[in-house]
Each structure stands twice: as structure tokens, then as C-alpha cells.
Amino acid sequence: MINLKKEQNKKSIRETEIAKYTIKDSVFTNLFQDKKYLIQLYRVLHPEDQDATEDELTDITIHNILTDDIYNDLGFLVGDRLLILVEAQSTWTANIIIRSMIYLMTTYQDFFKKTRQNLYSSKKVKLPKPELYVIYTGDRKEHPEYLSLSEEFFGGQEGFLDAKVKVLYGGEDDDIISQYVTFTKVYNEQMKLHGRTREAIMETIRICKDKNVLKEYLEGREKEVVSIMLAMYDEKEILREYIESEKYEEAKASAIRMLQAGKLSIEEIVQYVPLLSVEEVKELQEELL
């Protein structure tokens, strides 16, 4: 006999697992949550401010504000600057502008709460100057410096609102951004060779260390990096299982409605709901008695 309560508990566990994995660090956030590497990132973005120190950096990353793979973002304050970075995108899309704007507004909202500023008072709030970035790791030939909201979505027409996202590509330099872009490209190559396997991860780490790419970080946190990357594999599997579970629950609900209507035989119900077997529908019928 199917235990509906047991099935509901399984579903609850799956939802908890998804939430747990969704907020896990990517290598991107794990790398730059360390101020030793975050200050290197800032100095690449602002080479004119080489006097900035780690103590001046405030990490304000907000995890899991959207469920569509936007949990790898990074936000931090330096003086009166608020820098928002969206993690490596291998597929070119103008939608990154919208994602960045949503992230920025959510970050501002959190900032106002933490600084106890009231948006509804007559006193003007203090607002850090925003800077929006995306790190692109794909192979697009054209490399525009910025993506513009008005250009991409409104044909360049001037409107009441505009936003620009600066695109970072990495390059020949040995800076932290270029090293991270190289890391992602090596990983993509190893994925093509070995699939979504531990071997692909270990080869990526080995090759990068040999090439002096994020070598210090990878040597110091190799086990952690492997765990993070394996967890990203697990996340895909958990989501797949969850979707299948949702479909199964919907199929059971449909079968129960048909049983309650009493117009179809069990065999006919199975034809309408092929995810369920005759035995499973019979068990549902027994529970309704």
C-alpha cells in the first residue's frame, strides 16, 4: 500500500536538498570570498586605486535570489563603490543586463536594511555608486566592452532608464580574471573529453596547476574545489529527480480525481495516466475506501 505521508516526506527532503545545493558556492564565489583574491579582482577593475586594502572590502553577496542559476554572483563594497559581478557566462545573452539589474536592486534593498535607512523619509538616503560586470568565457568573436539596456532592448532609443554592464573577457595578462577564464575553459575542454566526471575535475585542477593558473588557490583548497564541483553535478541530478517526482505526484492526483468521479475503470485510468501502474492505481483506490 502506498504511504502518501511517506511520499510527502520524500518530497520535502528533496526540496530541502535542492535548497541546500542551490546556495552552495561555485568555484567563482569560493575564490572571491577570500579577500586575498578579491582585492586582486578589484585592482584589475580599478588599476588607478592600487592603494586599496583588504580591510576596505565588504562582501555583500546575496545567494540564491533567483533559482535560474544566478546564485554564482558576487557583490562587494569598496568605499562609495558597489561592484556587482555575474559569474562566468559561456553563452552570450543580452538578458544578463536584466539579471544584473535585478541583482543590483536586491542588493540595494538589503543594503538599506543593514544601514537602517528609510526610503520613505524625507531625508535622502546614501547610495553607493553601482558598477555592473559580467565575466564571459565563451568563444564569441566580437567583444563589445559594454552591454546597454537601451541598445539591446529598445533599439538605442533614449528612455527614462538605462543600464550598462561591462563585459570582462580575460586576456593575455596573468591577472586573476584571466586566470579564472582560463580555468573555466580548461574545465570545458575536460568535460568534452571525460563528461561530467570526477576525472574531468581532477584533470582540470592538474592542468591549471601545471600552467600556474590559480595555482595557489587550487593547491590550498583542492579538496574543497573538488567537493564544490561535484556538488554542481549532484545539483543537476537532484533537480532532475525532483521534476520526475513532481510529475509522479501530479499523475497520482489525476488518478485520484478519476477514481473519485467513478466513471472509469482502473485499466482506463492507467491509459490516461501512463506514469502509474495498475497496482499503484489499485492501492490509491484502497486508500480512498
C-alpha positions, 0 to 999 in steps of 0.5 A, spaced: 500 500 500 502 506 498 504 511 504 502 518 501 505 521 508 511 517 506 511 520 499 510 527 502 516 526 506 520 524 500 518 530 497 520 535 502 527 532 503 528 533 496 526 540 496 530 541 502 536 538 498 535 542 492 535 548 497 541 546 500 545 545 493 542 551 490 546 556 495 552 552 495 558 556 492 561 555 485 568 555 484 567 563 482 564 565 489 569 560 493 575 564 490 572 571 491 570 570 498 577 570 500 579 577 500 586 575 498 583 574 491 578 579 491 582 585 492 586 582 486 579 582 482 578 589 484 585 592 482 584 589 475 577 593 475 580 599 478 588 599 476 588 607 478 586 605 486 592 600 487 592 603 494 586 599 496 586 594 502 583 588 504 580 591 510 576 596 505 572 590 502 565 588 504 562 582 501 555 583 500 553 577 496 546 575 496 545 567 494 540 564 491 535 570 489 533 567 483 533 559 482 535 560 474 542 559 476 544 566 478 546 564 485 554 564 482 554 572 483 558 576 487 557 583 490 562 587 494 563 594 497 569 598 496 568 605 499 562 609 495 563 603 490 558 597 489 561 592 484 556 587 482 559 581 478 555 575 474 559 569 474 562 566 468 557 566 462 559 561 456 553 563 452 552 570 450 545 573 452 543 580 452 538 578 458 544 578 463 543 586 463 536 584 466 539 579 471 544 584 473 539 589 474 535 585 478 541 583 482 543 590 483 536 592 486 536 586 491 542 588 493 540 595 494 534 593 498 538 589 503 543 594 503 538 599 506 536 594 511 543 593 514 544 601 514 537 602 517 535 607 512 528 609 510 526 610 503 520 613 505 523 619 509 524 625 507 531 625 508 535 622 502 538 616 503 546 614 501 547 610 495 553 607 493 555 608 486 553 601 482 558 598 477 555 592 473 560 586 470 559 580 467 565 575 466 564 571 459 568 565 457 565 563 451 568 563 444 564 569 441 568 573 436 566 580 437 567 583 444 563 589 445 566 592 452 559 594 454 552 591 454 546 597 454 539 596 456 537 601 451 541 598 445 539 591 446 532 592 448 529 598 445 533 599 439 538 605 442 532 609 443 533 614 449 528 612 455 527 614 462 532 608 464 538 605 462 543 600 464 550 598 462 554 592 464 561 591 462 563 585 459 570 582 462 573 577 457 580 575 460 586 576 456 593 575 455 595 578 462 596 573 468 591 577 472 586 573 476 580 574 471 584 571 466 586 566 470 579 564 472 577 564 464 582 560 463 580 555 468 573 555 466 575 553 459 580 548 461 574 545 465 570 545 458 575 542 454 575 536 460 568 535 460 568 534 452 573 529 453 571 525 460 563 528 461 561 530 467 566 526 471 570 526 477 576 525 472 574 531 468 575 535 475 581 532 477 584 533 470 582 540 470 585 542 477 592 538 474 592 542 468 591 549 471 596 547 476 601 545 471 600 552 467 600 556 474 593 558 473 590 559 480 595 555 482 595 557 489 588 557 490 587 550 487 593 547 491 590 550 498 583 548 497 583 542 492 579 538 496 574 543 497 574 545 489 573 538 488 567 537 493 564 544 490 564 541 483 561 535 484 556 538 488 554 542 481 553 535 478 549 532 484 545 539 483 543 537 476 541 530 478 537 532 484 533 537 480 532 532 475 529 527 480 525 532 483 521 534 476 520 526 475 517 526 482 513 532 481 510 529 475 509 522 479 505 526 484 501 530 479 499 523 475 497 520 482 492 526 483 489 525 476 488 518 478 485 520 484 480 525 481 478 519 476 477 514 481 473 519 485 468 521 479 467 513 478 466 513 471 472 509 469 475 503 470 482 502 473 485 499 466 482 506 463 485 510 468 492 507 467 491 509 459 490 516 461 495 516 466 501 512 463 506 514 469 502 509 474 501 502 474 495 498 475 497 496 482 499 503 484 492 505 481 489 499 485 492 501 492 490 509 491 483 506 490 484 502 497 486 508 500 480 512 498 475 506 501 
